[in-house]
Structures are given as C-alpha cells and as structure tokens.
C-alpha cells in the first residue's frame, strides 16, 4: 500500500494546505513527471508543478488526494527553463544507449492552451534532461520524507526521531526542495512533550534552519488539521 493511502487515517488532525500561488479558475501551464519502476520504493511516482509553483505528489495512479505544497519561485523557474531548453519534450530525449533499466520516466508539458507534449525515456545523456530529472527526484525524496514524518507524528511517536534524521540528511546534502513545508510539523514536535527530548531538539534545530531560508509568502507552508483518507 502506498504511504499516501493511509497517512490521514487518524481523525481530528490531517492537513490543510495554504496555497497562495494558484489563482482560482486560472489554468497554469504545468510540468508533470512520472516514474514507474516495479520493485523500487515507491514503485510509482507522479509529480505535477504549475507555473506558479503549486506542487502535487502521489505514489499511486488512483490517489485522489495527492500531497500538496508550493515550490519557491527560483526552483519553479528553473524547472520551466529546463523544459524550454528541451523544447517542451517535443523531441526525443532517450539516449538509446544500452544501460540498465532505471525505470520508465516521462516528462510532460501541459500548456495553458494547445496540445500537451511529452517524452518517455529510461536514460538521457542530455544535460538539461539530467538536471530536470535530478530536480524531480529531489522533490520526490522531499515529499516522501514529509509523508514519513507526518505518519510518525500521528501514529508512531517513537519513530519521529528517525524520520527527522532523514529530513536532516536531505537538508545537509542539499537534496531538499521547499523546506518551509515541514515547519508546521516541526513546530508541533517541538512544543509537545509527548515526543522524545532528542526529537524535540532536532525538530527545533531544523525549524530554525528552515525559517532562516529566503521564502515567498506562504510558499511550501502546510497548516495542520486532520483530513480522513
């Protein structure tokens, strides 16, 4: 079962997302990345990012409640710059080299008008494609870390410190996108004595580091409330 299938099973807490980047009724151009790799964890990833930075992430094709966040504008701009360098995936990007199977990956561009375009590949030798893949993989790792932290906060308080260690590892190795999305969970851990002292100290340290980062108003921020899945 994908992690996203049960992360809101507990009543009364859930998640309300503050998304300031998207305007109601206005369709934004968006990029979509999918990766299908049976046997890996997760075996399926779907990420959508629109031109305003609104992000959706899910680990199953039929997940109707994806994780949502907001990327910072510089990161969003870079994603779309790379897509433009790749002609919005209107030309093949697969290298054709005989390499190991690394999963079926698809880059897709959906403009605000006109037909979408996409490119499917296992491995690409094009630098822009490699950088774009790396950014999407960082988004995936970040959202998986958020899902795990959210799960432990609600259902496994003894596991919170290990989940925080993964968040910290992503941060230290500069593999995290939109760290501000973690702040509501980190503040909750810091304030509640039900969590281990070590976990509360680590959460406070991470919150201080994330709050010190430049951010746009509301970007990547989540407010805690429960939403049954």
C-alpha positions as CSV (number, residue, x, y, z in Angstrom):
1,X,0.0,0.0,0.0
2,X,1.4,3.4,-0.9
3,X,2.2,5.7,2.0
4,X,-0.2,8.3,0.8
5,X,-3.1,5.8,1.1
6,X,-3.2,5.9,5.0
7,X,-1.4,9.0,6.2
8,X,-4.6,10.7,7.1
9,X,-6.3,7.7,8.7
10,X,-6.4,9.3,12.2
11,X,-9.4,11.6,12.9
12,X,-9.1,15.2,14.0
13,X,-5.6,16.1,12.8
14,X,-4.9,15.9,9.0
15,X,-3.7,18.5,6.7
16,X,-4.9,21.9,5.4
17,X,-2.6,23.3,2.8
18,X,-2.0,27.0,2.4
19,X,-1.5,27.6,-1.3
20,X,-1.1,31.2,-2.2
21,X,0.5,30.7,-5.6
22,X,-2.5,29.4,-7.6
23,X,-5.4,31.6,-8.5
24,X,-8.9,30.2,-8.7
25,X,-10.2,29.3,-12.1
26,X,-6.9,30.2,-13.9
27,X,-5.3,27.3,-15.6
28,X,-1.5,27.5,-15.3
29,X,0.9,25.7,-17.6
30,X,2.4,22.8,-15.8
31,X,5.1,20.1,-15.9
32,X,4.3,16.5,-15.0
33,X,6.9,13.9,-14.2
34,X,6.0,10.2,-13.8
35,X,8.3,7.3,-12.9
36,X,7.3,3.7,-13.0
37,X,9.8,1.2,-11.6
38,X,8.3,-2.0,-10.2
39,X,10.3,-3.4,-7.3
40,X,11.6,0.0,-6.2
41,X,10.2,2.0,-3.3
42,X,8.0,3.7,-4.3
43,X,7.2,1.8,-7.5
44,X,5.3,4.7,-8.9
45,X,5.8,8.5,-8.6
46,X,3.7,11.3,-10.1
47,X,4.7,14.9,-9.7
48,X,3.0,18.0,-11.1
49,X,4.2,21.6,-10.8
50,X,2.4,24.5,-12.3
51,X,4.0,27.8,-13.4
52,X,3.0,29.4,-10.1
53,X,4.9,26.7,-8.1
54,X,1.9,24.7,-6.9
55,X,3.1,21.1,-6.4
56,X,1.2,17.8,-6.3
57,X,2.8,14.5,-5.4
58,X,1.3,11.0,-5.3
59,X,2.6,7.4,-5.2
60,X,-0.4,5.7,-6.9
61,X,-2.2,6.5,-10.2
62,X,-5.6,6.3,-8.4
63,X,-4.7,8.5,-5.5
64,X,-7.3,11.3,-5.5
65,X,-5.8,13.2,-2.6
66,X,-2.2,13.9,-3.5
67,X,0.3,15.6,-1.2
68,X,0.3,19.3,-2.0
69,X,3.0,22.0,-1.4
70,X,4.4,25.1,-3.1
71,X,7.9,25.4,-4.5
72,X,9.9,28.5,-4.2
73,X,9.9,30.6,-7.3
74,X,13.6,30.2,-8.2
75,X,13.1,26.4,-8.2
76,X,9.9,26.6,-10.2
77,X,11.5,28.9,-12.8
78,X,14.5,26.5,-13.2
79,X,12.1,23.6,-13.9
80,X,10.4,25.5,-16.7
81,X,13.7,26.9,-18.0
82,X,15.0,23.3,-18.4
83,X,11.7,22.2,-20.0
84,X,12.1,25.1,-22.5
85,X,15.7,24.0,-23.3
86,X,14.3,20.6,-24.1
87,X,11.8,22.1,-26.5
88,X,9.0,21.2,-24.0
89,X,9.6,17.5,-24.8
90,X,8.6,17.7,-28.4
91,X,11.7,15.9,-29.5
92,X,13.1,12.5,-28.1
93,X,15.5,12.7,-25.2
94,X,16.2,9.0,-24.8
95,X,19.9,8.2,-25.3
96,X,19.4,4.9,-26.9
97,X,22.5,3.6,-25.0
98,X,22.4,0.0,-23.7
99,X,22.2,0.7,-20.0
100,X,20.4,-1.0,-17.1
101,X,16.7,-0.5,-16.6
102,X,16.3,2.6,-14.4
103,X,12.5,2.8,-14.6
104,X,10.2,4.2,-17.2
105,X,10.2,8.0,-16.9
106,X,8.0,10.6,-18.6
107,X,8.4,14.3,-18.8
108,X,5.1,16.0,-19.9
109,X,4.3,19.7,-20.6
110,X,0.7,20.9,-20.5
111,X,0.4,24.5,-21.8
112,X,-2.5,26.8,-20.8
113,X,-3.6,26.4,-24.4
114,X,-2.9,23.9,-27.1
115,X,-1.9,20.3,-27.1
116,X,0.4,18.8,-24.4
117,X,3.7,17.2,-25.3
118,X,5.8,14.5,-23.6
119,X,8.9,12.4,-23.9
120,X,9.5,8.9,-22.5
121,X,12.9,7.7,-21.5
122,X,15.0,5.3,-19.4
123,X,18.2,7.2,-19.6
124,X,19.0,10.6,-21.2
125,X,22.5,11.9,-21.9
126,X,21.3,15.5,-22.4
127,X,22.5,17.7,-19.5
128,X,19.2,19.6,-19.3
129,X,17.2,16.4,-19.1
130,X,19.6,15.1,-16.4
131,X,19.3,18.2,-14.3
132,X,15.5,18.2,-14.7
133,X,15.3,14.6,-13.6
134,X,17.6,15.4,-10.6
135,X,15.2,18.2,-9.5
136,X,12.2,16.0,-9.8
137,X,14.0,13.2,-7.8
138,X,14.7,15.8,-5.1
139,X,11.0,16.7,-5.0
140,X,10.1,13.1,-4.7
141,X,12.6,12.5,-1.9
142,X,11.4,15.6,0.0
143,X,7.7,14.6,-0.3
144,X,8.4,11.0,0.8
145,X,10.3,12.4,3.8
146,X,7.3,14.6,4.6
147,X,4.9,11.7,4.4
148,X,7.0,9.6,6.7
149,X,7.4,12.4,9.2
150,X,3.6,13.1,9.1
151,X,2.9,9.4,9.6
152,X,5.2,9.1,12.6
153,X,3.9,12.2,14.2
154,X,0.3,10.8,14.1
155,X,0.9,7.1,14.6
156,X,4.5,6.3,15.8
157,X,5.9,8.9,18.2
158,X,8.9,6.7,18.9
159,X,9.7,6.8,15.2
160,X,9.7,10.5,14.9
161,X,13.4,11.0,15.6
162,X,14.4,8.6,12.8
163,X,12.0,10.4,10.4
164,X,13.6,13.7,11.4
165,X,17.1,12.2,10.8
166,X,16.0,11.6,7.2
167,X,14.7,15.1,6.8
168,X,18.0,16.4,8.2
169,X,20.0,14.2,5.9
170,X,18.2,15.7,2.8
171,X,18.8,19.2,4.2
172,X,22.5,18.7,4.9
173,X,23.1,17.1,1.5
174,X,21.2,19.9,-0.3
175,X,18.6,17.5,-1.7
176,X,15.5,19.1,-0.2
177,X,13.0,21.3,-2.0
178,X,10.7,23.8,-0.3
179,X,11.8,23.1,3.3
180,X,9.2,25.5,4.7
181,X,6.5,22.9,4.1
182,X,7.9,21.0,7.2
183,X,7.5,23.9,9.6
184,X,4.1,23.1,11.0
185,X,5.1,19.5,11.8
186,X,8.4,20.7,13.3
187,X,6.7,23.3,15.5
188,X,4.2,20.6,16.7
189,X,7.0,18.2,17.6
190,X,9.0,21.0,19.4
191,X,6.0,22.1,21.5
192,X,4.7,18.7,22.6
193,X,6.3,16.8,25.5
194,X,4.8,13.5,24.2
195,X,7.8,13.4,21.8
196,X,11.3,12.4,22.9
197,X,13.5,15.2,24.1
198,X,16.1,14.3,21.4
199,X,13.4,14.5,18.7
200,X,12.2,17.9,20.0
201,X,15.7,19.3,20.0
202,X,16.3,18.1,16.4
203,X,12.9,19.5,15.3
204,X,13.8,22.8,16.8
205,X,17.2,22.9,15.2
206,X,15.7,22.1,11.8
207,X,12.9,24.6,12.2
208,X,15.4,27.4,12.9
209,X,17.4,26.4,9.8
210,X,14.3,26.3,7.6
211,X,12.9,29.6,8.9
212,X,16.2,31.3,8.1
213,X,15.8,30.4,4.4
214,X,14.5,33.1,2.0
215,X,10.9,32.3,1.2
216,X,7.9,33.8,-0.7
217,X,4.8,34.4,1.3
218,X,3.1,31.2,2.1
219,X,5.3,29.1,-0.1
220,X,5.6,25.5,0.9
221,X,3.7,26.0,4.1
222,X,1.2,23.5,5.5
223,X,-1.2,24.0,8.4
224,X,-2.1,21.0,10.5
225,X,-5.6,19.8,10.6
226,X,-6.9,16.2,10.0
227,X,-8.3,15.0,6.8
228,X,-9.5,11.4,6.7
229,X,-8.2,9.4,3.7
